[in-house]
Amino acid sequence: MPLTATFIGVGPSDPARPLLEAAANKAYTGFLNGYAAGRTFVSVLIRGDAHSTTGAPPNMQPDARHATMNFRSEVMAATGRHMPAHVYLAAPASYQVTSVTWFPENRD
């Protein structure tokens, strides 16, 4: 079953929107490992289009092209938590998922 997707920084008519949603579903169905192993996610917050940096200003660092996404299970949604991930994409303009780095569960 596809994840329910919401977006920040990607407008409703942005052509990247369906590509990012497909990448989120591919990340969920094909790359559950590490912190995400064995999880059942029901929704994803896609935090903008693909980019090649990580961190927060003023500490931005170069990184491979990826989209930042927050995945949630039903339990996480009920308790205000999410599991962040960098969904790495083939460069330069492809939305084909090449790998996913999952991060520990966080509070919203």
Sequence and secondary structure as in RCSB ss.txt:
>XXXX:A:sequence
MPLTATFIGVGPSDPARPLLEAAANKAYTGFLNGYAAGRTFVSVLIRGDAHSTTGAPPNMQPDARHATMNFRSEV
MAATGRHMPAHVYLAAPASYQVTSVTWFPENRD
>XXXX:A:secstr
   EEEEES  TT THHHHHHHHHHHHHHH   GGGTT    EEEEESS EEEES TT  EEEEEEEEEEEE HH
HHHHTEEEEEEEEE TTT   EEEEEE   EE 
